[in-house]
Amino acid sequence: MGFDNSRFTFNPWNDYFGVVMQQGRVQLDSDWNEWLAEFVRRIHAGTLDILGLAGVPSTTPYGFKINAYHDTAGNHLTIGTGRMYVDGILVENHGPVTLAQWNPALAEWSTTSPGAAEIDIDYTDQPYLPGATIPGNGPFLVYLDVWQREVSYLEDVSLVDKAVGVETTGRLQTVWQVKLLDISGVGGVDCSTPDSQIQSVITGGTLIQPSASLLTTGVVPSASAGPCALSPVPGYTGLENQLYRLEIHQGGSTTSTPPPTFKWSREDASVATLVTAISTVTNSAGVPASQLTVQSLGRDQVLGFNPGDWIEIVDDYLELNPPASNGQAQPGELHRIDSINAAANTVTLDFTVSSASFPVINTNQTIPSRHTRIRRWDQAGAVYQSDGATVWIDLDSFGSTGIPVPPADTAVILENGITVAFEGSSFRTGDFWLFAARTADGSVEILNQPAAAQTQPAASPWNAATAYAPGQVVTRSGTYYICLVANTGNAPPNAAFWAPQTSPFGIHHHYRRLGIVDFTATPPKVSDCRRVFQPLANPGIHVTSILLGSSPLLNDSTVTVQALANGISVVFDTAVDPAIITQPTASNCPICFVAADLPVPAASGGGFNRFILSASVTVASGAINWKPAPAAITALVNQIAAGSPPLLARLTLKGNSIWAHGDRNVYLNGSALGVLNTTGGSPQSNLQLPSGDGRRSADFETWFWLISQPPVTLSASTVSFINPQMVGSPVAAAPITLTNNSGSPLTFPGTGISITGANSGDFKVTNTCGPTVAPGASCTLTVTFTPTATGTRTAQLSVMVSAQPTPLLVTLTGTGIQPLVNVSTNNLSFPAQTVGTTSAPQPVILSNPGTSQLTISSLAVEGADYTLTSTCGGNLQPGQQCTINVQFAPTAAGTRTGDVQILTNAGNVLIQLTGTAIAAVPGASVSSTSLDFGVVLTTSSSSKTVTLTSTGNTQLTITGIGITGSNAGSFSQSNTCGGALQPSQQCTITVTFAPAVTGPLSAQLQITTNAGTFTVALTGTGRPPKSETKDTKDGKDRKDNKEDQDKHGHIEKIQLEKIQVGTERPLAQRFSSPPETSGEAEAGGESAMKSAFISPEERPKVGPQG
C-alpha cells in the first residue's frame, strides 16, 4: 500500500544529520519524512554496528527460540517470545496477550519481563504468516524473514482520529515471519553451512537472497502536453507534479512462463479503498463479473475510481502469505472497472474475482480481519517502446493483466515522456521503485546507482546528428549515459556516466537462521542457531557451556565417578587470563574446585561434610579445565558403593578472581538462572546459558549427582524378543555392551559367557570380547533366538567375570509361534455336468487354528475344467477363516479331474477335484406337425400357434424360421424364439392365414435348428366375400320378384316366423347362423342377421304350382 506523498529525498551519501525547520515556510511531507529516515538509519546503523548482523539479548533469552515436538495431531513447532535484532532492526514476538505482565523496565505490558519464564507460541499462530503449516518431516532450516510493510487506515482503522475524521499519516510496520526451508536434499547442513551451499542444491535456496531486479528512469523527446505545460523543453510533459510508483506484479525470471509483469501509479498507489462486499452480476459486456461494494469511490475524478481504470484487489492474506514453492508475496488480481454506481458505492469489474482468494461470509460480506481492498493503477492502452512507434503491449487486448518486463536495455514509455528500463534476471512480487516528476522543468528523478559524474568522451551510443534533451538516457550493453545539457547536433560537451540501474526502493527482506529441525528423529532433533548476547553495560566474561570430557555436563544430572575422572571444562565467551592461576602446581585451586557432600556419620547420614577433591586447574584461552587427581577418584569410589544413594557435588568458579585476558577490568559474571527441563522424563533443573545478569562479577556454580559404577557393567539386564518368532526361524536381538570399569584387565573364568535356564537350547550367544577386556574397554554380546516350540521361552545369559565372584545375569525371553492351516475338505466331487456349462460353486473353508499369522503365498487351481474364486487375501490371523469357491466347467465329456493347490507358511494343501462331463446333445420338438385353417374369406385372416420346445441337454440354436411352399404368400409367421433356447425352454410361433386368392391353399412352416429341421404343413381355403343379400337374379328378375313380393307379401310375413334351418330353435337363434355353419359365416365376415333375409328361390310356394 502506498502513501500520498510528494517525494522521498533521503540519501545517506549526503551525510545529513537532521532537518531544520525555518519560520514562515511551507511545510512539506518530504522534509518530515527525510528527518524520519535519517533518524531511523541512525538507530539502524548504530544497532548493526554494536550488535552485529543478528542477536538475541540475554534480557529476553527465549526470543525466537525454536522448539519441536510430536503428538497425536502430528508435528509441532513453537516460537519463543522475546526480542531479536536482525541487520540492526528490532524484531519482537510479543506472545499471547493473555499472558502479558507489567514490565517496569519498559513501562508496558509484556510477556518478556526480566526473569520471566519461557513462553512460546505455536508456529501456526504467528501473527504475520496466516495459514502457516508444517509441510512434512524435513529436516528444515528454520529462518526469520523480516521486512517493513506500509500500513494505512485501510489496514488499521485506529489511524483515523475520530475528531478529525480523515487519515493524516501512515505507518511503517515491522513484519516478521518464521519460515521453513526443506533441506532434506542437502546433507550435513548445520548452523554454519554457507547459504551458497544450500541454494546451489535445493529449489528455493535463493529465497534467502536479496532481490536481483534493477531499474532506471529516463525521458524521451516528445511533444508538449499542451499550452498549459510548464516545461519549455522536451522531457516530462505532464500537467501535475507526481510521485510515480512502479511495482513488480507477477514475479519470475526472464525465462519463466508467464513472464514477470509490472504495474505503475502516478499517485504512489495511494488511491485505494476497502471492499465490504463481493457479489456476482452481469456487466455491460454481458458476462458474469464481480460487483464490489466499497467504502469510498475517491475524493474526486482525479483521485478516485472511474470506468476503464485498472484496479488491483488484494487482502492481508495474500500480502502476508507467500506460497512455499517460491516464498514470494502473492500479488492481488488485476481487473478493469466496467462501470460504477456512485449512489450504491459499487464497482463492477470486467470479470469475476477468485472466490478462493477472496472468500465472503453471510450476505456476500468480506471477512473484516482480512482487510480486503482495491487500489488503482494507472497503466492503460498501448504501451510503446522508447521509439514511440513500437507497441510493447496493448493493455486493451483480451487477457491482459500487467505489463511484461521488457528485456535488458529495452526502455518502455509510461506516459508523458517518462521511460523505464529494467536489468536483472529475476524479479520478485512487491519490488517497487519511487521517482518524482516535476512540471516546472520537465524533470524526472533519475534512478541509478550512485557514482561520481564525470566528463566522458563521445561514446558510440551518441549520435552527433541527434539532439538530446537533459535527462535523456542512451544505453549500450548495460551502460547508461545520461545527457546533462542539451547538445547542438554534436557530441555533448558534458556527459555523465553512471553505474547500472538501482535496486528496488523496497520491499527489503532481512533473513536470519533460527535453527534446524528434524522431525524424522524421535523426539524431533532441534539445533539452535541463535546467538544470545549480553548487555554492553558492565561487560563481563560469561559461561557458555560445560563439558564432562567431550560430552555436555548438565546441571542436576547424574555423573559416574568413573566419568568424572575425565575432568570438566568450563567454556567462556571471552579469553581468560592464565595469570588467574597463581599456584599452577597446587592441587587445591581456590578459584575453581569441585566439592562433594559426604554424609556424617556415614551410616545414618545425619548431616554432610564438604569434601573438596584434589585436582589440577589450567587455563586454555577461552576455557578453564579441571582434572581430578587419581587419589580423589579412589576416595570417591570408596565412599560410594554401587547401588547406594548418589552424592551431591558442586563445581564452583569465583567470579571476582577470574578476569579477561588483556583487560583485567572485565570479570566473570557467572550468575545463571535455573530452568526446569521435563523433556527427559523426570524433571531436571538446568541452567540458562550464557551466564550473566549485568553485574560486574558473580560466581558460577553448577551441581550434579555422583554415583559409582560396578567394575563390570552390561548395557541391559533383560533382553526381550518382543515380536513372536516362527518355530525354527532365528532372529538376532540388539547387542549388549560389556564394559570393564575396573582398573585391571577383565577375564572370563569358569563357564565364562554361556546360556542357562529352562529353554537354553532356544538361545545362542556370540561375542567380540576375546579372552580379556582391557580397563575401560568394551565388547559386544549378541543373543540369537530360535524357538524350538510354541509359547513363552525363557533362559539366562550368564557372564562370569574375574572382577566379581558372582556372574552377571541377563534375563532372556521370547515367544515361539507356529501357524496352522486347515481346510473343510480335501476332496470335491461334482455331479454330471454338460460340456460347455458351469456348475454351481462348491465351497472350501480355509482356516487358521494356529497361534500366529498364516501367510498364503499362492492359491491356484490345476485343470482346465475348474475355476476358483476366494475371499482369502494374503494373510489369516489366528482364528480367522476364508472361503474358496470352486466351479466345474467341463470342456470335454467323461471323467474330469483337477486339484486346488494352497501354498502357506504352515505347509501346502492339495484338494482333489473330480467331476463327470456328459456330451452336449441338442434336441427339439414341435406341438403340431400341421395346421388347417379351414375356409377363410379373402378379406379376413385366421391365426394358429405352434410351440417349439428344447428337449436336449444343451442349448438349442435356432438358425431360421420361415414359410415355404407354392402358396407361401398367403401365410405369415411371428415368434418369440429368438436365436436360442436352453434345455426345457419353449417359445411360440404364431402362423397367420390371410388368403390372397380363392380356393384350396397350402404351404409349410420350416424351423431350422442345430437339432434338425422341423416342418409344419399349412392348409386352408380362400373364399370370396358374400353380398349383403342372396339375390342372384338380374335386374329383371328382381323387378318380377318385387311385384310378386307385393302380391304375396302377407304370405311372407306368416311364413317368416316358421322358417327353420335343421331342428326347431328358440326365437333368439332363428336369426343366427345354423350351428354347423356359424363359424364359417363368422370367419367370412357375414352377420348372424343375414339368415333373416330369404332369396326368391327359398321362399315357400303359395297358390297354384303349375
HELIX and SHEET records of a PDB file:
HELIX    1   1 PRO A   12  ASN A   14  5                                   3    
HELIX    2   2 ASP A   29  LEU A   51  1                                  23    
HELIX    3   3 VAL A   97  LEU A   99  5                                   3    
HELIX    4   4 TYR A  123  ASP A  125  5                                   3    
HELIX    5   5 VAL A  157  LEU A  159  5                                   3    
HELIX    6   6 ASP A  195  GLN A  199  1                                   5    
HELIX    7   7 GLY A  205  ILE A  208  5                                   4    
HELIX    8   8 ASP A  316  LEU A  320  1                                   5    
HELIX    9   9 PRO A  368  ARG A  370  5                                   3    
HELIX   10  10 VAL A  561  LEU A  564  1                                   4    
HELIX   11  11 PRO A  578  ILE A  580  5                                   3    
HELIX   12  12 PRO A  630  GLN A  639  1                                  10    
HELIX   13  13 GLY A  655  SER A  657  5                                   3    
HELIX   14  14 SER A  760  ASP A  762  5                                   3    
HELIX   15  15 ALA A  968  SER A  970  5                                   3    
HELIX   16  16 GLY A 1035  LEU A 1056  1                                  22    
HELIX   17  17 LEU A 1067  GLN A 1069  5                                   3    
HELIX   18  18 SER A 1078  GLY A 1084  1                                   7    
HELIX   19  19 ALA A 1088  ALA A 1092  5                                   5    
HELIX   20  20 PRO A 1096  GLU A 1098  5                                   3    
SHEET    1   A 4 ILE A  89  ASN A  93  0                                        
SHEET    2   A 4 GLY A  82  VAL A  86 -1                                        
SHEET    3   A 4 ALA A  54  PRO A  57 -1                                        
SHEET    4   A 4 VAL A 532  PHE A 533  1                                        
SHEET    1   B 3 ILE A  66  ASP A  71  0                                        
SHEET    2   B 3 GLY A  74  GLY A  80 -1                                        
SHEET    3   B 3 ASP A 120  ASP A 122 -1                                        
SHEET    1   C 2 GLN A 101  ASN A 103  0                                        
SHEET    2   C 2 GLU A 108  SER A 110 -1                                        
SHEET    1   D 4 ARG A 171  ASP A 182  0                                        
SHEET    2   D 4 PHE A 140  VAL A 151 -1                                        
SHEET    3   D 4 HIS A 510  ASP A 518 -1                                        
SHEET    4   D 4 LYS A 525  ASP A 528 -1                                        
SHEET    1   E 3 LEU A 214  VAL A 219  0                                        
SHEET    2   E 3 ILE A 418  GLU A 423 -1                                        
SHEET    3   E 3 VAL A 412  ILE A 413 -1                                        
SHEET    1   F 4 ILE A 403  PRO A 404  0                                        
SHEET    2   F 4 THR A 261  SER A 265 -1                                        
SHEET    3   F 4 GLN A 242  ILE A 248 -1                                        
SHEET    4   F 4 PHE A 432  ALA A 437 -1                                        
SHEET    1   G 2 GLY A 252  SER A 253  0                                        
SHEET    2   G 2 SER A 426  PHE A 427 -1                                        
SHEET    1   H 7 ALA A 272  THR A 282  0                                        
SHEET    2   H 7 PRO A 288  VAL A 294 -1                                        
SHEET    3   H 7 THR A 346  LEU A 349 -1                                        
SHEET    4   H 7 GLU A 333  ASN A 341 -1                                        
SHEET    5   H 7 TRP A 310  VAL A 314 -1                                        
SHEET    6   H 7 ARG A 373  TRP A 377 -1                                        
SHEET    7   H 7 ALA A 272  THR A 282 -1                                        
SHEET    1   I 2 VAL A 360  ILE A 361  0                                        
SHEET    2   I 2 GLN A 365  THR A 366 -1                                        
SHEET    1   J 2 ALA A 382  TYR A 384  0                                        
SHEET    2   J 2 VAL A 391  ASP A 394 -1                                        
SHEET    1   K 3 VAL A 473  ARG A 476  0                                        
SHEET    2   K 3 THR A 479  CYS A 483 -1                                        
SHEET    3   K 3 ALA A 495  TRP A 498 -1                                        
SHEET    1   L 5 SER A 551  PRO A 552  0                                        
SHEET    2   L 5 VAL A 543  LEU A 548 -1                                        
SHEET    3   L 5 ILE A 568  PHE A 572 -1                                        
SHEET    4   L 5 ALA A 623  PRO A 628 -1                                        
SHEET    5   L 5 ALA A 615  ALA A 620 -1                                        
SHEET    1   M 5 SER A 557  THR A 560  0                                        
SHEET    2   M 5 PHE A 700  ILE A 707  1                                        
SHEET    3   M 5 LEU A 647  LEU A 653 -1                                        
SHEET    4   M 5 CYS A 592  VAL A 600 -1                                        
SHEET    5   M 5 GLY A 607  ILE A 612 -1                                        
SHEET    1   N 2 TRP A 659  ALA A 660  0                                        
SHEET    2   N 2 ASP A 663  TYR A 667 -1                                        
SHEET    1   O 2 GLY A 674  ASN A 677  0                                        
SHEET    2   O 2 GLN A 684  LEU A 687 -1                                        
SHEET    1   P 4 VAL A 712  LEU A 714  0                                        
SHEET    2   P 4 ILE A 736  ASN A 740 -1                                        
SHEET    3   P 4 SER A 778  PHE A 785 -1                                        
SHEET    4   P 4 VAL A 731  ALA A 732 -1                                        
SHEET    1   Q 4 VAL A 712  LEU A 714  0                                        
SHEET    2   Q 4 ILE A 736  ASN A 740 -1                                        
SHEET    3   Q 4 SER A 778  PHE A 785 -1                                        
SHEET    4   Q 4 PHE A 763  ASN A 767 -1                                        
SHEET    1   R 3 THR A 718  SER A 720  0                                        
SHEET    2   R 3 LEU A 808  ILE A 817  1                                        
SHEET    3   R 3 GLN A 725  MET A 726  1                                        
SHEET    1   S 4 THR A 718  SER A 720  0                                        
SHEET    2   S 4 LEU A 808  ILE A 817  1                                        
SHEET    3   S 4 GLY A 791  VAL A 799 -1                                        
SHEET    4   S 4 ILE A 753  THR A 756 -1                                        
SHEET    1   T 2 LEU A 746  THR A 747  0                                        
SHEET    2   T 2 THR A 772  VAL A 773 -1                                        
SHEET    1   U 4 ASN A 822  VAL A 823  0                                        
SHEET    2   U 4 GLN A 842  SER A 847 -1                                        
SHEET    3   U 4 GLN A 881  PHE A 888 -1                                        
SHEET    4   U 4 TYR A 866  SER A 870 -1                                        
SHEET    1   V 5 ASN A 827  THR A 834  0                                        
SHEET    2   V 5 GLY A 907  ILE A 918  1                                        
SHEET    3   V 5 GLY A 894  THR A 904 -1                                        
SHEET    4   V 5 LEU A 854  GLU A 862 -1                                        
SHEET    5   V 5 ASN A 875  LEU A 876 -1                                        
SHEET    1   W 4 ALA A 924  VAL A 926  0                                        
SHEET    2   W 4 SER A 942  SER A 950 -1                                        
SHEET    3   W 4 GLN A 986  PHE A 993 -1                                        
SHEET    4   W 4 PHE A 971  ASN A 975 -1                                        
SHEET    1   X 5 SER A 930  LEU A 937  0                                        
SHEET    2   X 5 GLY A1012  ARG A1023  1                                        
SHEET    3   X 5 GLY A 999  THR A1009 -1                                        
SHEET    4   X 5 LEU A 956  THR A 964 -1                                        
SHEET    5   X 5 ALA A 980  LEU A 981 -1                                        
END                                                                             
